[in-house]
């Protein structure tokens, strides 16, 4: 797995504080997304299943995704946290336990390999993401860290 964690930034949105406040409502949010067709604000949602980097507990995070390019089934996600200066918790979980990652997409669960894209591969994916959802360019403008783009490739 190619996964070198990026450094946090020095400034960004206050999304980290909001994410902390929303954590108790995570299950409710997942139920709501499932009832509304696994979409949120016009974006398709997958459910990322990781193991907590510190707790060791199973975690589930709803994330917007974009189809990955290539012959295999893959999905792209962005560790944006709304343009926060820090990476989201799920990003740290991926790095800590890369062999224990799964996604649920359209009601089907798949084991996946997470790969952080860099160089030209990241730039190509980033252009497609921003063309699809302009909000991600706005998130990047809020922070000085490079927002990680993660490719989740199906391995089962």
Secondary structure, DSSP 8 states (H G I E B T S, - for coil): ---------S--BSHHHHHHHHGGGHHHHHHHHHHTTSEETTEEEEEEEEE-TTT--EEEEEEE-EE--SSS-EEEEEE-GGGBSS--HHHHHHHH-TTS-EEEETTEEEEEEEEE--HHHHHHHHHHHHHH-THHHHHHHH-SS--EEEEEEE--
